[in-house]
Amino acid sequence: MSEAADVIMAAIRSAFDSYPKEGDPEWRSPNWIMPEECAYLTRVIMRELDAGGFQIVKKPPDAQPARS
């Protein structure tokens, strides 16, 4: 997967780590989302971003954050 997809997948996994599923007997496990489910969600997000005309571009290391 691309670096952008890896970041999205890490964010999805992190969200599920931080938000345990109620009623799940394994709720103490931080990995209750299966890796295949996480990869699938990542692919869908990447596909939808592409279809919407969005492009994920990595900032150069020396780039300054945008000011509003």
C-alpha positions as CSV (number, residue, x, y, z in Angstrom):
1,M,0.0,0.0,0.0
2,S,1.0,3.6,-0.5
3,E,2.3,5.7,2.4
4,A,-1.0,7.6,2.4
5,A,-3.0,4.3,2.7
6,D,-0.7,3.2,5.5
7,V,-1.5,6.4,7.4
8,I,-5.2,6.0,6.8
9,M,-5.1,2.4,8.0
10,A,-3.2,3.4,11.1
11,A,-5.8,6.1,11.9
12,I,-8.6,3.5,11.5
13,R,-6.9,1.0,13.8
14,S,-6.2,3.8,16.3
15,A,-9.8,4.9,16.3
16,F,-10.9,1.4,17.1
17,D,-8.2,1.0,19.7
18,S,-9.6,4.1,21.4
19,Y,-13.3,3.3,21.1
20,P,-14.0,-0.2,22.4
21,K,-17.0,-2.0,21.0
22,E,-19.8,-2.3,23.6
23,G,-21.1,-5.8,24.0
24,D,-18.0,-7.4,22.6
25,P,-16.6,-10.1,24.9
26,E,-13.1,-9.1,23.7
27,W,-13.6,-5.4,24.4
28,R,-10.4,-5.2,26.3
29,S,-8.5,-6.2,23.1
30,P,-7.4,-3.1,21.2
31,N,-7.6,-5.1,17.9
32,W,-11.2,-5.9,17.7
33,I,-11.3,-4.7,14.0
34,M,-9.9,-7.4,11.8
35,P,-6.9,-6.4,9.7
36,E,-8.8,-7.4,6.6
37,E,-11.6,-5.1,7.6
38,C,-9.2,-2.3,8.2
39,A,-7.5,-2.8,4.8
40,Y,-11.0,-2.9,3.1
41,L,-12.0,0.4,4.8
42,T,-8.7,2.0,3.7
43,R,-9.2,0.9,0.1
44,V,-12.7,2.3,0.1
45,I,-11.5,5.6,1.5
46,M,-8.7,5.9,-1.0
47,R,-11.1,5.0,-3.9
48,E,-13.7,7.6,-2.8
49,L,-11.0,10.3,-2.4
50,D,-9.8,9.6,-5.9
51,A,-13.3,9.6,-7.3
52,G,-14.0,12.9,-5.6
53,G,-10.9,14.4,-7.3
54,F,-8.7,14.5,-4.2
55,Q,-5.1,13.7,-4.3
56,I,-3.0,12.9,-1.2
57,V,0.5,14.5,-1.5
58,K,3.2,14.1,1.0
59,K,4.7,17.4,2.2
60,P,8.4,17.9,1.8
61,P,10.3,17.6,5.1
62,D,11.2,21.3,5.1
63,A,7.6,22.5,4.4
64,Q,6.1,24.9,6.8
65,P,2.6,24.3,8.1
66,A,-0.1,26.4,6.4
67,R,-1.3,29.4,8.3
68,S,-5.0,30.4,8.3
